[in-house]
Amino acid sequence: MLLSMAATDPAPVTLVVGDEELLADRAVGEVIAAARAADPGAEVYDLIGGKVELGELTRLTSPSLFGDSSVVVIRSAQDVVKDVAAEIVSYTANPAEDTVLVLVHPGGVKGKAMVDGVRKAGARVVTVTKMTKPAERLAFVKAELKRAGRTIGGDAAGALLEAVGNDLRELAAACGQLAFDTPGKAIDGAAVARYHRGRAEVSGFTVADSAVEGRLGDALEQLRWALATGTAPVLLVSAVAGGLRSLAKVGGAPRNLRGGQLASHLGMPPWKIGRAQQQLNGWGPDGIARALQAVARADEQVKGGGADPAYALEYMIQTVVASRTGR
């Protein structure tokens, strides 16, 4: 997470390191905002590393006759030529008083000597590596909505991740839409489904959740809606299969495991385990096995083994719900 610098002066040199573009852009934006909070007239020079010429940094950071302050941003700093890299390291050791320098580097080997030199020279370092863990992205969603003065529960945040995917720019945009378009303070799963069920993933998972929870009417209505809006039958089968496999994994897990140990054992994020534990009510091993058999038959039929994919899907949903109740 980035720390807001709106109320403090920015460091003379800031190094933003990492390959998460959204967070890198935000880090740069916060430095610029802090500089302009101190001096609204600060001029911003936004440069691309491979195009920075030797001596250009010295020219841009030279004292102004009028005492104007400035911000120099060098993106893709790994692409600067060797002499410019040396100029940057030298400047960082003795930065100008009225200039803020921001270097953006994606990490990795290229340009590492410059990065190390800038670090040693005393630059402020902001790390913005990609979020690879579900828990990190879940925390990002909650933080985004908190920034907007809203709250979201774990299940709803998980549903948003399933619907939108892992790209932080898309997640941030989705959070912004929800914060703007939904009333009240808390955002629930119904709001997420209302705005994102048009996507294949959320349509499939919405159908799957309704089916494994025994809500036959809802599941059939959502299934027909998904088909009408172009969701591929094979994705709907896959979503239901995934929901049932989650039930089987959680239901068969050792009873002595809790929290992080259980998540590690199952290879599932905690929020998904929590949802499956709630959905397990009413299910037994035999019922899950019958439901999975029905899914396997539907999978074969929607892939060419049957004449009517819609009928195969409806029959699958009916069988899944009946398997849960034992009828």
C-alpha positions as CSV (number, residue, x, y, z in Angstrom):
1,M,0.0,0.0,0.0
2,L,1.2,3.5,-0.7
3,L,1.4,6.1,2.0
4,S,-0.2,9.4,1.2
5,M,2.3,12.3,1.0
6,A,-0.3,15.0,0.4
7,A,0.4,16.7,3.8
8,T,4.2,16.3,3.7
9,D,7.0,17.5,1.5
10,P,8.2,14.9,-1.0
11,A,11.7,13.4,-0.8
12,P,14.3,15.1,-3.1
13,V,14.6,11.7,-5.0
14,T,12.1,8.9,-5.0
15,L,12.8,5.5,-6.6
16,V,9.6,3.6,-7.5
17,V,10.6,-0.1,-8.1
18,G,8.3,-2.9,-9.3
19,D,6.2,-4.2,-12.1
20,E,2.7,-3.2,-10.9
21,E,1.9,-0.3,-13.3
22,L,-1.2,1.0,-11.4
23,L,0.7,1.3,-8.1
24,A,3.7,2.8,-9.8
25,D,1.5,5.4,-11.5
26,R,-0.1,6.2,-8.2
27,A,3.3,6.5,-6.4
28,V,4.4,9.0,-9.1
29,G,1.1,10.8,-8.8
30,E,1.4,11.1,-5.0
31,V,4.9,12.7,-5.3
32,I,3.6,15.2,-7.9
33,A,0.6,16.0,-5.7
34,A,2.9,16.6,-2.7
35,A,5.2,18.8,-4.7
36,R,2.3,20.9,-6.0
37,A,0.8,21.1,-2.5
38,A,4.0,22.8,-1.4
39,D,4.2,24.9,-4.6
40,P,1.1,24.9,-6.9
41,G,3.2,26.3,-9.7
42,A,5.7,23.4,-9.8
43,E,6.4,22.4,-13.3
44,V,6.4,18.7,-14.2
45,Y,8.8,17.1,-16.8
46,D,7.7,13.6,-17.7
47,L,10.5,11.7,-19.5
48,I,11.0,8.2,-20.9
49,G,14.3,6.6,-19.9
50,G,15.5,5.6,-23.4
51,K,15.0,9.1,-24.7
52,V,16.8,11.0,-21.8
53,E,20.0,12.6,-23.2
54,L,23.2,13.1,-21.3
55,G,23.1,16.4,-19.5
56,E,19.3,16.7,-19.7
57,L,18.8,16.0,-16.0
58,T,21.5,18.5,-15.1
59,R,19.7,21.1,-17.3
60,L,16.3,20.5,-15.9
61,T,17.4,20.5,-12.3
62,S,19.6,23.7,-12.5
63,P,18.4,26.5,-10.3
64,S,15.8,28.8,-12.0
65,L,16.3,32.5,-12.2
66,F,12.8,32.9,-10.9
67,G,13.1,30.4,-8.1
68,D,10.5,28.0,-9.7
69,S,10.3,24.5,-8.4
70,S,9.9,21.4,-10.6
71,V,9.3,17.7,-10.7
72,V,11.3,15.5,-13.0
73,V,9.9,12.0,-13.7
74,I,11.9,9.4,-15.5
75,R,9.8,6.4,-16.4
76,S,11.3,3.1,-17.7
77,A,14.5,4.2,-16.0
78,Q,16.1,0.8,-16.8
79,D,16.5,2.0,-20.4
80,V,18.7,5.0,-19.7
81,V,22.2,4.8,-21.3
82,K,25.2,4.1,-19.1
83,D,26.4,7.7,-18.9
84,V,22.9,9.0,-18.0
85,A,22.6,6.4,-15.3
86,A,25.9,7.6,-13.8
87,E,24.6,11.2,-14.0
88,I,21.4,10.1,-12.1
89,V,23.4,8.4,-9.4
90,S,25.7,11.4,-9.0
91,Y,22.7,13.8,-8.8
92,T,21.0,11.7,-6.2
93,A,24.0,12.1,-3.9
94,N,23.6,15.9,-4.1
95,P,20.0,16.8,-5.3
96,A,18.9,20.3,-6.1
97,E,16.8,22.1,-3.4
98,D,13.9,23.1,-5.6
99,T,13.6,20.0,-7.7
100,V,12.0,16.6,-7.0
101,L,13.2,13.7,-9.0
102,V,11.2,10.5,-9.5
103,L,12.6,7.4,-11.1
104,V,10.4,4.5,-12.1
105,H,12.1,1.1,-12.6
106,P,10.2,-2.2,-13.1
107,G,12.8,-4.2,-11.2
108,G,14.9,-7.0,-12.7
109,V,18.5,-7.1,-13.8
110,K,18.5,-4.3,-16.4
111,G,19.6,-1.1,-14.8
112,K,20.2,-2.7,-11.5
113,A,23.6,-1.0,-11.0
114,M,21.8,2.4,-11.2
115,V,19.1,1.3,-8.8
116,D,21.7,0.1,-6.3
117,G,23.6,3.4,-6.7
118,V,20.5,5.5,-6.2
119,R,19.5,3.5,-3.1
120,K,22.9,3.9,-1.6
121,A,22.8,7.7,-2.3
122,G,19.8,8.0,-0.1
123,A,16.8,8.0,-2.4
124,R,13.4,7.2,-0.9
125,V,12.3,3.8,-2.2
126,V,8.7,2.7,-2.9
127,T,8.2,-0.9,-3.9
128,V,5.2,-1.8,-6.1
129,T,5.6,-5.5,-7.1
130,K,2.7,-7.3,-8.6
131,M,0.1,-8.9,-6.3
132,T,0.3,-12.6,-6.8
133,K,-1.6,-13.9,-3.8
134,P,-5.4,-13.9,-3.6
135,A,-5.3,-12.4,-0.1
136,E,-3.3,-9.4,-1.4
137,R,-5.8,-8.7,-4.2
138,L,-8.6,-9.1,-1.7
139,A,-7.0,-6.6,0.6
140,F,-6.5,-4.3,-2.4
141,V,-10.3,-4.4,-3.2
142,K,-11.1,-3.6,0.4
143,A,-8.6,-0.7,0.5
144,E,-9.9,0.7,-2.7
145,L,-13.4,0.9,-1.4
146,K,-12.2,2.3,2.0
147,R,-10.5,5.1,0.0
148,A,-13.9,5.9,-1.4
149,G,-15.5,5.8,2.1
150,R,-17.2,2.4,1.5
151,T,-16.9,-1.0,3.0
152,I,-17.2,-4.5,1.4
153,G,-17.4,-7.9,3.0
154,G,-15.0,-10.8,2.2
155,D,-17.6,-12.8,0.2
156,A,-18.6,-9.7,-1.9
157,A,-14.9,-8.8,-2.4
158,G,-14.2,-12.4,-3.5
159,A,-17.1,-12.3,-5.9
160,L,-15.7,-9.1,-7.4
161,L,-12.3,-10.8,-7.9
162,E,-13.9,-13.7,-9.6
163,A,-15.9,-11.4,-11.9
164,V,-13.2,-8.9,-12.9
165,G,-10.0,-10.9,-12.6
166,N,-6.5,-10.0,-11.4
167,D,-5.7,-6.8,-13.3
168,L,-5.4,-4.0,-10.7
169,R,-6.5,-1.4,-13.1
170,E,-9.7,-3.2,-13.9
171,L,-10.3,-4.0,-10.2
172,A,-9.8,-0.3,-9.3
173,A,-12.2,0.8,-12.0
174,A,-14.8,-1.8,-10.8
175,C,-14.4,-0.6,-7.2
176,G,-14.9,3.0,-8.4
177,Q,-18.0,2.1,-10.3
178,L,-19.5,0.3,-7.3
179,A,-18.7,3.1,-4.9
180,F,-20.3,5.6,-7.3
181,D,-23.3,3.7,-8.4
182,T,-24.5,1.9,-5.2
183,P,-26.2,3.6,-2.3
184,G,-25.4,3.2,1.4
185,K,-22.0,2.6,3.0
186,A,-21.6,-1.2,2.7
187,I,-21.4,-3.0,-0.7
188,D,-22.7,-6.6,-0.7
189,G,-22.7,-9.5,-3.0
190,A,-26.0,-8.5,-4.6
191,A,-24.5,-5.2,-5.7
192,V,-21.4,-7.0,-7.2
193,A,-23.7,-9.4,-9.1
194,R,-25.9,-6.6,-10.3
195,Y,-23.1,-4.7,-12.0
196,H,-20.8,-7.6,-13.1
197,R,-23.0,-10.6,-13.8
198,G,-22.8,-9.8,-17.5
199,R,-19.3,-11.2,-17.5
200,A,-18.8,-14.9,-18.2
201,E,-17.1,-15.6,-14.9
202,V,-19.6,-14.0,-12.6
203,S,-22.6,-15.4,-14.6
204,G,-21.2,-18.9,-14.2
205,F,-20.3,-18.6,-10.5
206,T,-23.6,-16.9,-9.7
207,V,-25.4,-19.9,-11.2
208,A,-23.1,-22.3,-9.4
209,D,-23.6,-20.6,-6.0
210,S,-27.4,-20.7,-6.4
211,A,-27.4,-24.4,-7.4
212,V,-25.1,-25.7,-4.6
213,E,-27.1,-23.6,-2.1
214,G,-30.3,-25.3,-3.2
215,R,-32.0,-22.3,-4.7
216,L,-33.5,-23.9,-7.7
217,G,-35.6,-21.0,-8.9
218,D,-32.8,-18.5,-8.7
219,A,-30.3,-20.9,-10.4
220,L,-32.6,-21.6,-13.4
221,E,-33.4,-17.9,-13.8
222,Q,-29.7,-17.0,-13.7
223,L,-28.9,-19.8,-16.1
224,R,-31.4,-18.6,-18.7
225,W,-30.2,-15.1,-18.3
226,A,-26.6,-16.1,-18.8
227,L,-27.4,-18.1,-21.9
228,A,-29.5,-15.2,-23.3
229,T,-26.5,-12.8,-22.9
230,G,-24.1,-15.1,-24.7
231,T,-22.3,-17.0,-21.9
232,A,-20.9,-20.2,-23.4
233,P,-22.5,-23.4,-22.0
234,V,-19.1,-24.9,-21.3
235,L,-18.3,-22.1,-19.0
236,L,-21.5,-22.6,-17.0
237,V,-20.7,-26.3,-16.6
238,S,-17.2,-25.5,-15.6
239,A,-18.4,-23.0,-12.9
240,V,-20.8,-25.6,-11.4
241,A,-18.1,-28.2,-11.4
242,G,-15.7,-25.9,-9.7
243,G,-18.2,-25.1,-7.0
244,L,-18.8,-28.8,-6.3
245,R,-15.1,-29.6,-6.3
246,S,-14.6,-26.9,-3.7
247,L,-17.3,-28.5,-1.5
248,A,-15.6,-31.9,-1.9
249,K,-12.2,-30.5,-1.0
250,V,-13.4,-28.5,2.1
251,G,-15.7,-31.3,3.2
252,G,-12.9,-33.9,3.0
253,A,-10.3,-31.8,4.8
254,P,-8.8,-32.9,8.1
255,R,-10.9,-31.5,11.0
256,N,-7.9,-30.4,13.0
257,L,-6.8,-27.8,10.5
258,R,-7.9,-24.2,10.8
259,G,-7.2,-20.8,9.2
260,G,-3.9,-20.6,7.4
261,Q,-3.0,-24.3,7.8
262,L,-6.3,-25.3,6.2
263,A,-5.8,-22.8,3.3
264,S,-2.3,-24.1,2.7
265,H,-3.4,-27.7,2.8
266,L,-6.3,-27.2,0.3
267,G,-4.5,-24.6,-1.9
268,M,-7.5,-22.3,-1.5
269,P,-7.8,-18.7,-0.3
270,P,-9.5,-18.4,3.2
271,W,-12.5,-16.5,1.8
272,K,-13.3,-19.3,-0.7
273,I,-13.0,-21.9,2.1
274,G,-15.4,-19.9,4.2
275,R,-17.9,-19.7,1.4
276,A,-17.6,-23.5,0.8
277,Q,-18.1,-24.2,4.5
278,Q,-21.3,-22.2,4.5
279,Q,-22.5,-24.0,1.4
280,L,-21.7,-27.5,2.7
281,N,-24.9,-27.4,4.8
282,G,-27.2,-30.0,3.5
283,W,-24.5,-31.8,1.5
284,G,-23.1,-35.3,2.0
285,P,-20.4,-37.3,0.1
286,D,-23.0,-39.3,-1.8
287,G,-24.9,-36.2,-2.9
288,I,-21.7,-34.4,-4.1
289,A,-20.8,-37.6,-6.1
290,R,-24.2,-37.7,-7.8
291,A,-24.0,-34.0,-8.6
292,L,-20.5,-34.3,-10.1
293,Q,-21.8,-37.2,-12.2
294,A,-24.6,-34.9,-13.5
295,V,-22.1,-32.2,-14.3
296,A,-19.9,-34.7,-16.2
297,R,-23.0,-35.8,-18.3
298,A,-23.8,-32.1,-19.0
299,D,-20.2,-31.4,-20.0
300,E,-20.4,-34.2,-22.6
301,Q,-23.7,-33.0,-23.9
302,V,-22.7,-29.3,-24.3
303,K,-19.6,-30.3,-26.1
304,G,-21.5,-32.0,-28.9
305,G,-22.9,-35.1,-27.3
306,G,-26.4,-33.8,-27.0
307,A,-28.9,-32.0,-29.2
308,D,-30.0,-29.2,-26.8
309,P,-27.3,-27.6,-24.5
310,A,-29.9,-25.5,-22.7
311,Y,-31.9,-28.5,-21.7
312,A,-28.7,-30.3,-20.6
313,L,-27.8,-27.4,-18.4
314,E,-31.3,-27.1,-16.8
315,Y,-31.3,-30.8,-16.1
316,M,-27.9,-30.5,-14.6
317,I,-29.0,-27.7,-12.3
318,Q,-32.1,-29.7,-11.2
319,T,-30.0,-32.8,-10.4
320,V,-27.5,-30.8,-8.5
321,V,-30.2,-29.2,-6.3
322,A,-31.9,-32.5,-5.8
323,S,-28.6,-34.2,-4.8
324,R,-28.1,-31.6,-2.1
325,T,-31.5,-32.2,-0.5
326,G,-31.1,-36.0,-0.9
327,R,-34.3,-36.3,-3.0
